[in-house]
Amino acid sequence: MSKKVIDLMNYRIEKTLKESGFEVKKDDNKNIKILIKLNGNEQ
């Protein structure tokens, strides 16, 4: 049985960004993450 390691700080940052309207895309082939702002209407 394999164990999965979770980076809690990274998880919290991504969760906060998602709540703020950002979307995090992950490219497993190149091992990078892309941060995209979906809604540009800031008030």
C-alpha positions in Angstrom: 0.0 0.0 0.0 1.5 3.3 -1.1 1.3 6.4 1.1 0.6 9.9 -0.2 2.4 12.9 1.2 0.4 16.1 1.4 2.0 19.5 1.8 -0.5 21.3 4.1 0.9 24.8 3.6 0.6 24.4 -0.2 -3.0 23.0 0.3 -4.0 26.0 2.4 -2.6 28.5 0.0 -4.3 26.9 -3.0 -7.6 26.7 -1.0 -7.4 30.4 -0.1 -6.6 31.3 -3.8 -9.6 29.3 -5.0 -11.9 31.1 -2.6 -10.5 34.4 -4.0 -11.5 33.5 -7.5 -8.2 32.0 -8.7 -7.8 28.5 -10.3 -4.7 26.4 -9.9 -3.9 24.2 -12.9 -1.2 21.5 -12.6 0.8 20.1 -15.4 2.1 16.7 -14.3 4.4 16.2 -17.2 6.5 19.3 -16.5 5.8 19.3 -12.8 4.6 23.0 -12.7 1.5 24.8 -11.5 -0.3 27.6 -13.2 -2.3 30.3 -11.4 -5.2 31.7 -13.3 -7.6 34.5 -12.3 -11.0 33.6 -13.7 -12.9 36.8 -12.8 -11.1 40.1 -13.4 -13.9 42.3 -11.9 -12.4 43.5 -8.7 -14.3 46.1 -6.7 
